[in-house]
Amino acid sequence: PAATFIGPLADRLSIRPATLRKWEHAGLVRPRRDPLTGYRVYGEADVRDARLVHQLRRGGYLLEQIAPLIDQVRAAGGLAPLEAALGDWHSRLSARGRAL
């Protein structure tokens, strides 16, 4: 996916651009700035982070609760490594439960 700007991303998530700016201020999204225009440019990882923040906010999580999770996603290099780890953990718990 190509980079996008604040308006189209806000539209895609059905939120206001001010919400994305608030998330940026909280460190939850980190768009780069176009050196010529100063516009925020959201890359693939920024869009991923914004979508995750949006889902968690809809689930009732506070920004302060979301920040550590976003940090973990970034440190892991995306959601796939975390999903794999959770899948493995779930499998081990299921096997342990069946053994009881």
Gaussian input, Z-matrix of N, CA and C with variables (Angstrom, degrees):
# hf/3-21g

backbone

0 1
 N
 C     1     B1
 C     2     B2     1     A1
 N     3     B3     2     A2     1     D1
 C     4     B4     3     A3     2     D2
 C     5     B5     4     A4     3     D3
 N     6     B6     5     A5     4     D4
 C     7     B7     6     A6     5     D5
 C     8     B8     7     A7     6     D6
 N     9     B9     8     A8     7     D7
 C    10    B10     9     A9     8     D8
 C    11    B11    10    A10     9     D9
 N    12    B12    11    A11    10    D10
 C    13    B13    12    A12    11    D11
 C    14    B14    13    A13    12    D12
 N    15    B15    14    A14    13    D13
 C    16    B16    15    A15    14    D14
 C    17    B17    16    A16    15    D15
 N    18    B18    17    A17    16    D16
 C    19    B19    18    A18    17    D17
 C    20    B20    19    A19    18    D18
 N    21    B21    20    A20    19    D19
 C    22    B22    21    A21    20    D20
 C    23    B23    22    A22    21    D21
 N    24    B24    23    A23    22    D22
 C    25    B25    24    A24    23    D23
 C    26    B26    25    A25    24    D24
 N    27    B27    26    A26    25    D25
 C    28    B28    27    A27    26    D26
 C    29    B29    28    A28    27    D27
 N    30    B30    29    A29    28    D28
 C    31    B31    30    A30    29    D29
 C    32    B32    31    A31    30    D30
 N    33    B33    32    A32    31    D31
 C    34    B34    33    A33    32    D32
 C    35    B35    34    A34    33    D33
 N    36    B36    35    A35    34    D34
 C    37    B37    36    A36    35    D35
 C    38    B38    37    A37    36    D36
 N    39    B39    38    A38    37    D37
 C    40    B40    39    A39    38    D38
 C    41    B41    40    A40    39    D39
 N    42    B42    41    A41    40    D40
 C    43    B43    42    A42    41    D41
 C    44    B44    43    A43    42    D42
 N    45    B45    44    A44    43    D43
 C    46    B46    45    A45    44    D44
 C    47    B47    46    A46    45    D45
 N    48    B48    47    A47    46    D46
 C    49    B49    48    A48    47    D47
 C    50    B50    49    A49    48    D48
 N    51    B51    50    A50    49    D49
 C    52    B52    51    A51    50    D50
 C    53    B53    52    A52    51    D51
 N    54    B54    53    A53    52    D52
 C    55    B55    54    A54    53    D53
 C    56    B56    55    A55    54    D54
 N    57    B57    56    A56    55    D55
 C    58    B58    57    A57    56    D56
 C    59    B59    58    A58    57    D57
 N    60    B60    59    A59    58    D58
 C    61    B61    60    A60    59    D59
 C    62    B62    61    A61    60    D60
 N    63    B63    62    A62    61    D61
 C    64    B64    63    A63    62    D62
 C    65    B65    64    A64    63    D63
 N    66    B66    65    A65    64    D64
 C    67    B67    66    A66    65    D65
 C    68    B68    67    A67    66    D66
 N    69    B69    68    A68    67    D67
 C    70    B70    69    A69    68    D68
 C    71    B71    70    A70    69    D69
 N    72    B72    71    A71    70    D70
 C    73    B73    72    A72    71    D71
 C    74    B74    73    A73    72    D72
 N    75    B75    74    A74    73    D73
 C    76    B76    75    A75    74    D74
 C    77    B77    76    A76    75    D75
 N    78    B78    77    A77    76    D76
 C    79    B79    78    A78    77    D77
 C    80    B80    79    A79    78    D78
 N    81    B81    80    A80    79    D79
 C    82    B82    81    A81    80    D80
 C    83    B83    82    A82    81    D81
 N    84    B84    83    A83    82    D82
 C    85    B85    84    A84    83    D83
 C    86    B86    85    A85    84    D84
 N    87    B87    86    A86    85    D85
 C    88    B88    87    A87    86    D86
 C    89    B89    88    A88    87    D87
 N    90    B90    89    A89    88    D88
 C    91    B91    90    A90    89    D89
 C    92    B92    91    A91    90    D90
 N    93    B93    92    A92    91    D91
 C    94    B94    93    A93    92    D92
 C    95    B95    94    A94    93    D93
 N    96    B96    95    A95    94    D94
 C    97    B97    96    A96    95    D95
 C    98    B98    97    A97    96    D96
 N    99    B99    98    A98    97    D97
 C   100   B100    99    A99    98    D98
 C   101   B101   100   A100    99    D99
 N   102   B102   101   A101   100   D100
 C   103   B103   102   A102   101   D101
 C   104   B104   103   A103   102   D102
 N   105   B105   104   A104   103   D103
 C   106   B106   105   A105   104   D104
 C   107   B107   106   A106   105   D105
 N   108   B108   107   A107   106   D106
 C   109   B109   108   A108   107   D107
 C   110   B110   109   A109   108   D108
 N   111   B111   110   A110   109   D109
 C   112   B112   111   A111   110   D110
 C   113   B113   112   A112   111   D111
 N   114   B114   113   A113   112   D112
 C   115   B115   114   A114   113   D113
 C   116   B116   115   A115   114   D114
 N   117   B117   116   A116   115   D115
 C   118   B118   117   A117   116   D116
 C   119   B119   118   A118   117   D117
 N   120   B120   119   A119   118   D118
 C   121   B121   120   A120   119   D119
 C   122   B122   121   A121   120   D120
 N   123   B123   122   A122   121   D121
 C   124   B124   123   A123   122   D122
 C   125   B125   124   A124   123   D123
 N   126   B126   125   A125   124   D124
 C   127   B127   126   A126   125   D125
 C   128   B128   127   A127   126   D126
 N   129   B129   128   A128   127   D127
 C   130   B130   129   A129   128   D128
 C   131   B131   130   A130   129   D129
 N   132   B132   131   A131   130   D130
 C   133   B133   132   A132   131   D131
 C   134   B134   133   A133   132   D132
 N   135   B135   134   A134   133   D133
 C   136   B136   135   A135   134   D134
 C   137   B137   136   A136   135   D135
 N   138   B138   137   A137   136   D136
 C   139   B139   138   A138   137   D137
 C   140   B140   139   A139   138   D138
 N   141   B141   140   A140   139   D139
 C   142   B142   141   A141   140   D140
 C   143   B143   142   A142   141   D141
 N   144   B144   143   A143   142   D142
 C   145   B145   144   A144   143   D143
 C   146   B146   145   A145   144   D144
 N   147   B147   146   A146   145   D145
 C   148   B148   147   A147   146   D146
 C   149   B149   148   A148   147   D147
 N   150   B150   149   A149   148   D148
 C   151   B151   150   A150   149   D149
 C   152   B152   151   A151   150   D150
 N   153   B153   152   A152   151   D151
 C   154   B154   153   A153   152   D152
 C   155   B155   154   A154   153   D153
 N   156   B156   155   A155   154   D154
 C   157   B157   156   A156   155   D155
 C   158   B158   157   A157   156   D156
 N   159   B159   158   A158   157   D157
 C   160   B160   159   A159   158   D158
 C   161   B161   160   A160   159   D159
 N   162   B162   161   A161   160   D160
 C   163   B163   162   A162   161   D161
 C   164   B164   163   A163   162   D162
 N   165   B165   164   A164   163   D163
 C   166   B166   165   A165   164   D164
 C   167   B167   166   A166   165   D165
 N   168   B168   167   A167   166   D166
 C   169   B169   168   A168   167   D167
 C   170   B170   169   A169   168   D168
 N   171   B171   170   A170   169   D169
 C   172   B172   171   A171   170   D170
 C   173   B173   172   A172   171   D171
 N   174   B174   173   A173   172   D172
 C   175   B175   174   A174   173   D173
 C   176   B176   175   A175   174   D174
 N   177   B177   176   A176   175   D175
 C   178   B178   177   A177   176   D176
 C   179   B179   178   A178   177   D177
 N   180   B180   179   A179   178   D178
 C   181   B181   180   A180   179   D179
 C   182   B182   181   A181   180   D180
 N   183   B183   182   A182   181   D181
 C   184   B184   183   A183   182   D182
 C   185   B185   184   A184   183   D183
 N   186   B186   185   A185   184   D184
 C   187   B187   186   A186   185   D185
 C   188   B188   187   A187   186   D186
 N   189   B189   188   A188   187   D187
 C   190   B190   189   A189   188   D188
 C   191   B191   190   A190   189   D189
 N   192   B192   191   A191   190   D190
 C   193   B193   192   A192   191   D191
 C   194   B194   193   A193   192   D192
 N   195   B195   194   A194   193   D193
 C   196   B196   195   A195   194   D194
 C   197   B197   196   A196   195   D195
 N   198   B198   197   A197   196   D196
 C   199   B199   198   A198   197   D197
 C   200   B200   199   A199   198   D198
 N   201   B201   200   A200   199   D199
 C   202   B202   201   A201   200   D200
 C   203   B203   202   A202   201   D201
 N   204   B204   203   A203   202   D202
 C   205   B205   204   A204   203   D203
 C   206   B206   205   A205   204   D204
 N   207   B207   206   A206   205   D205
 C   208   B208   207   A207   206   D206
 C   209   B209   208   A208   207   D207
 N   210   B210   209   A209   208   D208
 C   211   B211   210   A210   209   D209
 C   212   B212   211   A211   210   D210
 N   213   B213   212   A212   211   D211
 C   214   B214   213   A213   212   D212
 C   215   B215   214   A214   213   D213
 N   216   B216   215   A215   214   D214
 C   217   B217   216   A216   215   D215
 C   218   B218   217   A217   216   D216
 N   219   B219   218   A218   217   D217
 C   220   B220   219   A219   218   D218
 C   221   B221   220   A220   219   D219
 N   222   B222   221   A221   220   D220
 C   223   B223   222   A222   221   D221
 C   224   B224   223   A223   222   D222
 N   225   B225   224   A224   223   D223
 C   226   B226   225   A225   224   D224
 C   227   B227   226   A226   225   D225
 N   228   B228   227   A227   226   D226
 C   229   B229   228   A228   227   D227
 C   230   B230   229   A229   228   D228
 N   231   B231   230   A230   229   D229
 C   232   B232   231   A231   230   D230
 C   233   B233   232   A232   231   D231
 N   234   B234   233   A233   232   D232
 C   235   B235   234   A234   233   D233
 C   236   B236   235   A235   234   D234
 N   237   B237   236   A236   235   D235
 C   238   B238   237   A237   236   D236
 C   239   B239   238   A238   237   D237
 N   240   B240   239   A239   238   D238
 C   241   B241   240   A240   239   D239
 C   242   B242   241   A241   240   D240
 N   243   B243   242   A242   241   D241
 C   244   B244   243   A243   242   D242
 C   245   B245   244   A244   243   D243
 N   246   B246   245   A245   244   D244
 C   247   B247   246   A246   245   D245
 C   248   B248   247   A247   246   D246
 N   249   B249   248   A248   247   D247
 C   250   B250   249   A249   248   D248
 C   251   B251   250   A250   249   D249
 N   252   B252   251   A251   250   D250
 C   253   B253   252   A252   251   D251
 C   254   B254   253   A253   252   D252
 N   255   B255   254   A254   253   D253
 C   256   B256   255   A255   254   D254
 C   257   B257   256   A256   255   D255
 N   258   B258   257   A257   256   D256
 C   259   B259   258   A258   257   D257
 C   260   B260   259   A259   258   D258
 N   261   B261   260   A260   259   D259
 C   262   B262   261   A261   260   D260
 C   263   B263   262   A262   261   D261
 N   264   B264   263   A263   262   D262
 C   265   B265   264   A264   263   D263
 C   266   B266   265   A265   264   D264
 N   267   B267   266   A266   265   D265
 C   268   B268   267   A267   266   D266
 C   269   B269   268   A268   267   D267
 N   270   B270   269   A269   268   D268
 C   271   B271   270   A270   269   D269
 C   272   B272   271   A271   270   D270
 N   273   B273   272   A272   271   D271
 C   274   B274   273   A273   272   D272
 C   275   B275   274   A274   273   D273
 N   276   B276   275   A275   274   D274
 C   277   B277   276   A276   275   D275
 C   278   B278   277   A277   276   D276
 N   279   B279   278   A278   277   D277
 C   280   B280   279   A279   278   D278
 C   281   B281   280   A280   279   D279
 N   282   B282   281   A281   280   D280
 C   283   B283   282   A282   281   D281
 C   284   B284   283   A283   282   D282
 N   285   B285   284   A284   283   D283
 C   286   B286   285   A285   284   D284
 C   287   B287   286   A286   285   D285
 N   288   B288   287   A287   286   D286
 C   289   B289   288   A288   287   D287
 C   290   B290   289   A289   288   D288
 N   291   B291   290   A290   289   D289
 C   292   B292   291   A291   290   D290
 C   293   B293   292   A292   291   D291
 N   294   B294   293   A293   292   D292
 C   295   B295   294   A294   293   D293
 C   296   B296   295   A295   294   D294
 N   297   B297   296   A296   295   D295
 C   298   B298   297   A297   296   D296
 C   299   B299   298   A298   297   D297

   B1=1.4580
   B2=1.5224
   B3=1.2953
   B4=1.4621
   B5=1.5205
   B6=1.3136
   B7=1.4589
   B8=1.5221
   B9=1.3109
   B10=1.4532
   B11=1.5225
   B12=1.3109
   B13=1.4589
   B14=1.5251
   B15=1.3204
   B16=1.4615
   B17=1.5292
   B18=1.3311
   B19=1.4647
   B20=1.5147
   B21=1.3391
   B22=1.4678
   B23=1.5304
   B24=1.3290
   B25=1.4639
   B26=1.5229
   B27=1.3177
   B28=1.4666
   B29=1.5268
   B30=1.3275
   B31=1.4670
   B32=1.5235
   B33=1.3255
   B34=1.4653
   B35=1.5279
   B36=1.3414
   B37=1.4623
   B38=1.5269
   B39=1.3332
   B40=1.4724
   B41=1.5228
   B42=1.3362
   B43=1.4615
   B44=1.5238
   B45=1.3193
   B46=1.4576
   B47=1.5323
   B48=1.3227
   B49=1.4638
   B50=1.5308
   B51=1.3274
   B52=1.4691
   B53=1.5241
   B54=1.3226
   B55=1.4638
   B56=1.5247
   B57=1.3250
   B58=1.4694
   B59=1.5244
   B60=1.3287
   B61=1.4719
   B62=1.5256
   B63=1.3298
   B64=1.4698
   B65=1.5265
   B66=1.3286
   B67=1.4610
   B68=1.5223
   B69=1.3204
   B70=1.4655
   B71=1.5249
   B72=1.3191
   B73=1.4695
   B74=1.5338
   B75=1.3366
   B76=1.4633
   B77=1.5290
   B78=1.3414
   B79=1.4598
   B80=1.5170
   B81=1.3251
   B82=1.4616
   B83=1.5190
   B84=1.3121
   B85=1.4625
   B86=1.5202
   B87=1.3289
   B88=1.4693
   B89=1.5273
   B90=1.3248
   B91=1.4674
   B92=1.5224
   B93=1.3258
   B94=1.4647
   B95=1.5195
   B96=1.3088
   B97=1.4640
   B98=1.5156
   B99=1.3200
   B100=1.4582
   B101=1.5209
   B102=1.3360
   B103=1.4687
   B104=1.5296
   B105=1.3169
   B106=1.4670
   B107=1.5192
   B108=1.3316
   B109=1.4667
   B110=1.5207
   B111=1.3331
   B112=1.4614
   B113=1.5230
   B114=1.3436
   B115=1.4621
   B116=1.5239
   B117=1.3166
   B118=1.4612
   B119=1.5331
   B120=1.3258
   B121=1.4599
   B122=1.5296
   B123=1.3228
   B124=1.4563
   B125=1.5179
   B126=1.3355
   B127=1.4540
   B128=1.5208
   B129=1.3187
   B130=1.4666
   B131=1.5318
   B132=1.3332
   B133=1.4657
   B134=1.5255
   B135=1.3383
   B136=1.4667
   B137=1.5255
   B138=1.3318
   B139=1.4676
   B140=1.5234
   B141=1.3310
   B142=1.4738
   B143=1.5234
   B144=1.3372
   B145=1.4597
   B146=1.5236
   B147=1.3297
   B148=1.4660
   B149=1.5315
   B150=1.3249
   B151=1.4694
   B152=1.5257
   B153=1.3294
   B154=1.4600
   B155=1.5255
   B156=1.3241
   B157=1.4678
   B158=1.5263
   B159=1.3203
   B160=1.4650
   B161=1.5269
   B162=1.3209
   B163=1.4670
   B164=1.5260
   B165=1.3174
   B166=1.4627
   B167=1.5238
   B168=1.3225
   B169=1.4734
   B170=1.5226
   B171=1.3190
   B172=1.4705
   B173=1.5208
   B174=1.3298
   B175=1.4587
   B176=1.5176
   B177=1.3269
   B178=1.4586
   B179=1.5143
   B180=1.3231
   B181=1.4589
   B182=1.5245
   B183=1.3206
   B184=1.4597
   B185=1.5213
   B186=1.3307
   B187=1.4676
   B188=1.5225
   B189=1.3314
   B190=1.4701
   B191=1.5262
   B192=1.3177
   B193=1.4636
   B194=1.5247
   B195=1.3116
   B196=1.4603
   B197=1.5239
   B198=1.3232
   B199=1.4709
   B200=1.5314
   B201=1.3432
   B202=1.4716
   B203=1.5261
   B204=1.3241
   B205=1.4612
   B206=1.5212
   B207=1.3265
   B208=1.4685
   B209=1.5298
   B210=1.3248
   B211=1.4690
   B212=1.5263
   B213=1.3286
   B214=1.4666
   B215=1.5249
   B216=1.3263
   B217=1.4669
   B218=1.5228
   B219=1.3261
   B220=1.4686
   B221=1.5232
   B222=1.3337
   B223=1.4655
   B224=1.5276
   B225=1.3299
   B226=1.4636
   B227=1.5231
   B228=1.3271
   B229=1.4616
   B230=1.5159
   B231=1.3070
   B232=1.4619
   B233=1.5130
   B234=1.3175
   B235=1.4614
   B236=1.5219
   B237=1.3285
   B238=1.4670
   B239=1.5307
   B240=1.3436
   B241=1.4643
   B242=1.5293
   B243=1.3371
   B244=1.4620
   B245=1.5232
   B246=1.3351
   B247=1.4630
   B248=1.5223
   B249=1.3249
   B250=1.4652
   B251=1.5255
   B252=1.3237
   B253=1.4652
   B254=1.5261
   B255=1.3275
   B256=1.4635
   B257=1.5260
   B258=1.3259
   B259=1.4592
   B260=1.5181
   B261=1.3323
   B262=1.4603
   B263=1.5231
   B264=1.3200
   B265=1.4622
   B266=1.5262
   B267=1.3345
   B268=1.4624
   B269=1.5276
   B270=1.3224
   B271=1.4666
   B272=1.5194
   B273=1.3259
   B274=1.4656
   B275=1.5229
   B276=1.3401
   B277=1.4626
   B278=1.5237
   B279=1.3237
   B280=1.4668
   B281=1.5214
   B282=1.3338
   B283=1.4661
   B284=1.5234
   B285=1.3079
   B286=1.4625
   B287=1.5305
   B288=1.3364
   B289=1.4608
   B290=1.5234
   B291=1.3330
   B292=1.4670
   B293=1.5284
   B294=1.3329
   B295=1.4616
   B296=1.5263
   B297=1.3156
   B298=1.4678
   B299=1.4757
   A1=111.23
   A2=114.37
   A3=120.51
   A4=110.07
   A5=114.66
   A6=120.17
   A7=109.20
   A8=115.96
   A9=121.00
   A10=109.66
   A11=115.11
   A12=121.62
   A13=109.67
   A14=115.77
   A15=121.59
   A16=113.02
   A17=117.59
   A18=120.35
   A19=113.37
   A20=117.83
   A21=119.12
   A22=113.23
   A23=117.48
   A24=119.39
   A25=110.30
   A26=116.77
   A27=120.25
   A28=110.32
   A29=116.70
   A30=120.43
   A31=111.14
   A32=116.22
   A33=120.85
   A34=111.26
   A35=116.44
   A36=120.80
   A37=112.72
   A38=116.63
   A39=122.07
   A40=112.02
   A41=114.82
   A42=121.62
   A43=108.10
   A44=116.03
   A45=120.14
   A46=109.73
   A47=117.66
   A48=120.15
   A49=112.35
   A50=116.88
   A51=120.07
   A52=111.39
   A53=116.79
   A54=120.50
   A55=110.21
   A56=116.98
   A57=120.01
   A58=110.89
   A59=116.82
   A60=119.31
   A61=110.68
   A62=116.61
   A63=120.96
   A64=110.11
   A65=116.23
   A66=119.98
   A67=110.82
   A68=116.44
   A69=120.18
   A70=110.12
   A71=116.27
   A72=120.69
   A73=110.75
   A74=116.78
   A75=121.96
   A76=112.21
   A77=117.79
   A78=121.39
   A79=114.34
   A80=117.32
   A81=120.68
   A82=112.78
   A83=117.03
   A84=122.44
   A85=106.93
   A86=115.64
   A87=119.97
   A88=110.98
   A89=116.12
   A90=117.35
   A91=110.59
   A92=115.18
   A93=118.38
   A94=107.57
   A95=116.54
   A96=121.48
   A97=109.24
   A98=116.17
   A99=120.70
   A100=107.50
   A101=118.48
   A102=120.43
   A103=113.74
   A104=117.75
   A105=120.19
   A106=112.87
   A107=116.29
   A108=119.74
   A109=113.67
   A110=116.69
   A111=120.27
   A112=112.96
   A113=117.10
   A114=120.77
   A115=110.33
   A116=115.57
   A117=121.02
   A118=108.35
   A119=115.45
   A120=121.14
   A121=107.21
   A122=115.34
   A123=121.54
   A124=109.54
   A125=115.71
   A126=121.32
   A127=110.82
   A128=115.09
   A129=121.15
   A130=112.37
   A131=117.73
   A132=120.74
   A133=111.06
   A134=116.88
   A135=120.14
   A136=110.86
   A137=116.06
   A138=120.54
   A139=109.37
   A140=116.98
   A141=121.30
   A142=110.21
   A143=116.39
   A144=120.53
   A145=111.23
   A146=117.14
   A147=120.94
   A148=110.57
   A149=116.46
   A150=119.52
   A151=110.82
   A152=116.72
   A153=120.59
   A154=110.89
   A155=116.92
   A156=120.48
   A157=109.64
   A158=116.35
   A159=120.56
   A160=111.08
   A161=116.93
   A162=120.68
   A163=111.19
   A164=116.58
   A165=119.83
   A166=111.56
   A167=117.56
   A168=120.54
   A169=109.80
   A170=116.56
   A171=119.93
   A172=110.69
   A173=116.43
   A174=121.23
   A175=113.42
   A176=116.97
   A177=120.41
   A178=115.78
   A179=117.78
   A180=120.27
   A181=110.96
   A182=115.81
   A183=122.33
   A184=109.75
   A185=116.34
   A186=120.28
   A187=111.12
   A188=116.68
   A189=120.63
   A190=111.37
   A191=117.09
   A192=121.05
   A193=111.27
   A194=116.06
   A195=121.16
   A196=111.60
   A197=117.26
   A198=121.55
   A199=113.29
   A200=119.98
   A201=118.47
   A202=112.94
   A203=117.02
   A204=120.04
   A205=110.96
   A206=116.78
   A207=120.90
   A208=109.31
   A209=116.86
   A210=120.42
   A211=110.87
   A212=117.02
   A213=120.79
   A214=111.28
   A215=116.55
   A216=120.45
   A217=109.55
   A218=116.76
   A219=120.48
   A220=110.86
   A221=117.09
   A222=121.07
   A223=111.00
   A224=116.62
   A225=120.90
   A226=112.03
   A227=116.78
   A228=119.93
   A229=113.21
   A230=117.00
   A231=121.24
   A232=111.34
   A233=114.80
   A234=120.32
   A235=113.19
   A236=118.07
   A237=120.80
   A238=112.83
   A239=119.99
   A240=118.57
   A241=112.69
   A242=116.77
   A243=119.46
   A244=111.07
   A245=116.81
   A246=120.16
   A247=110.71
   A248=116.84
   A249=120.62
   A250=110.59
   A251=116.70
   A252=120.61
   A253=110.65
   A254=116.92
   A255=120.26
   A256=111.07
   A257=116.99
   A258=120.40
   A259=111.51
   A260=116.43
   A261=121.46
   A262=110.50
   A263=116.16
   A264=121.90
   A265=109.93
   A266=117.02
   A267=121.60
   A268=110.49
   A269=117.48
   A270=121.24
   A271=111.16
   A272=116.18
   A273=119.54
   A274=111.31
   A275=117.25
   A276=119.98
   A277=111.09
   A278=116.60
   A279=120.42
   A280=110.63
   A281=116.73
   A282=120.88
   A283=110.52
   A284=116.36
   A285=120.71
   A286=109.73
   A287=116.60
   A288=120.64
   A289=111.81
   A290=116.30
   A291=119.84
   A292=111.14
   A293=116.92
   A294=120.93
   A295=111.57
   A296=116.17
   A297=119.01
   A298=108.95
   D1=141.00
   D2=-179.79
   D3=-76.42
   D4=163.43
   D5=176.45
   D6=-66.01
   D7=155.91
   D8=-179.20
   D9=-136.82
   D10=167.94
   D11=179.84
   D12=-104.83
   D13=173.74
   D14=-172.89
   D15=-60.99
   D16=-42.76
   D17=-177.99
   D18=-62.61
   D19=-53.74
   D20=178.83
   D21=-61.40
   D22=-37.10
   D23=178.81
   D24=-67.46
   D25=-43.59
   D26=177.41
   D27=-59.47
   D28=-43.17
   D29=178.28
   D30=-61.35
   D31=-43.56
   D32=-178.72
   D33=-61.47
   D34=-35.06
   D35=-179.10
   D36=-91.86
   D37=-3.95
   D38=-176.50
   D39=59.02
   D40=44.30
   D41=175.78
   D42=-129.45
   D43=172.90
   D44=178.40
   D45=-89.26
   D46=150.58
   D47=175.00
   D48=-55.18
   D49=-32.78
   D50=178.56
   D51=-60.77
   D52=-31.72
   D53=177.88
   D54=-66.14
   D55=-43.25
   D56=177.23
   D57=-63.35
   D58=-37.93
   D59=177.67
   D60=-64.99
   D61=-38.25
   D62=177.37
   D63=-63.59
   D64=-43.35
   D65=178.57
   D66=-64.56
   D67=-36.65
   D68=177.00
   D69=-63.89
   D70=-44.58
   D71=179.35
   D72=-60.41
   D73=-33.67
   D74=179.03
   D75=-81.72
   D76=-3.25
   D77=179.03
   D78=82.07
   D79=11.41
   D80=-177.22
   D81=-82.25
   D82=-27.87
   D83=171.64
   D84=-129.77
   D85=147.06
   D86=-176.01
   D87=-134.06
   D88=69.13
   D89=179.43
   D90=-68.07
   D91=150.45
   D92=174.13
   D93=-83.83
   D94=166.43
   D95=177.47
   D96=-107.32
   D97=133.38
   D98=174.31
   D99=-66.44
   D100=124.54
   D101=-175.69
   D102=-65.26
   D103=-24.66
   D104=-179.18
   D105=-85.77
   D106=-39.95
   D107=-174.40
   D108=-105.40
   D109=-22.26
   D110=-174.54
   D111=80.35
   D112=-0.29
   D113=-179.86
   D114=-67.60
   D115=148.07
   D116=173.12
   D117=-72.28
   D118=135.23
   D119=177.92
   D120=-122.35
   D121=117.89
   D122=-177.50
   D123=-97.16
   D124=115.54
   D125=176.62
   D126=-83.77
   D127=-176.35
   D128=-176.81
   D129=-57.05
   D130=-45.24
   D131=-179.83
   D132=-66.63
   D133=-36.05
   D134=178.57
   D135=-65.40
   D136=-41.25
   D137=178.41
   D138=-64.00
   D139=-43.49
   D140=177.08
   D141=-57.29
   D142=-47.87
   D143=-178.98
   D144=-63.15
   D145=-42.25
   D146=-179.75
   D147=-63.73
   D148=-41.16
   D149=178.85
   D150=-64.53
   D151=-40.73
   D152=179.08
   D153=-66.15
   D154=-45.07
   D155=177.63
   D156=-59.06
   D157=-44.66
   D158=-179.41
   D159=-59.25
   D160=-46.46
   D161=179.64
   D162=-62.23
   D163=-43.71
   D164=-178.93
   D165=-68.08
   D166=-37.87
   D167=176.35
   D168=-62.99
   D169=-42.07
   D170=178.13
   D171=-63.35
   D172=-27.64
   D173=177.31
   D174=-82.39
   D175=0.29
   D176=175.67
   D177=96.25
   D178=4.40
   D179=179.91
   D180=-77.10
   D181=145.25
   D182=176.84
   D183=-84.00
   D184=155.50
   D185=179.06
   D186=-55.64
   D187=-37.73
   D188=-179.60
   D189=-65.22
   D190=-28.95
   D191=178.26
   D192=-81.30
   D193=-27.81
   D194=-177.31
   D195=-78.45
   D196=-34.08
   D197=-174.60
   D198=-52.94
   D199=-48.33
   D200=-179.85
   D201=-63.20
   D202=-34.06
   D203=178.97
   D204=-67.24
   D205=-42.78
   D206=177.87
   D207=-61.16
   D208=-40.94
   D209=177.51
   D210=-60.23
   D211=-40.78
   D212=179.39
   D213=-66.70
   D214=-40.38
   D215=178.43
   D216=-62.09
   D217=-44.56
   D218=179.36
   D219=-63.78
   D220=-43.47
   D221=-178.47
   D222=-65.49
   D223=-33.87
   D224=-179.38
   D225=-79.22
   D226=-12.72
   D227=-179.06
   D228=86.85
   D229=20.06
   D230=178.37
   D231=129.80
   D232=-173.49
   D233=-177.62
   D234=-82.24
   D235=-28.97
   D236=-174.62
   D237=-57.09
   D238=-47.07
   D239=178.93
   D240=-62.28
   D241=-36.97
   D242=178.85
   D243=-70.00
   D244=-39.75
   D245=177.44
   D246=-62.57
   D247=-39.81
   D248=178.57
   D249=-64.37
   D250=-43.39
   D251=179.35
   D252=-64.12
   D253=-41.78
   D254=178.50
   D255=-66.25
   D256=-38.91
   D257=177.77
   D258=-62.62
   D259=-42.16
   D260=178.00
   D261=-64.08
   D262=-44.48
   D263=179.32
   D264=-60.86
   D265=-44.32
   D266=179.33
   D267=-62.65
   D268=-42.05
   D269=179.14
   D270=-62.03
   D271=-43.91
   D272=179.65
   D273=-64.96
   D274=-40.38
   D275=177.79
   D276=-64.98
   D277=-40.85
   D278=178.95
   D279=-63.26
   D280=-43.66
   D281=178.72
   D282=-63.31
   D283=-41.08
   D284=179.23
   D285=-64.42
   D286=-40.32
   D287=179.26
   D288=-65.07
   D289=-39.62
   D290=178.30
   D291=-67.26
   D292=-31.58
   D293=-179.20
   D294=-70.23
   D295=-23.64
   D296=179.52
   D297=-80.49

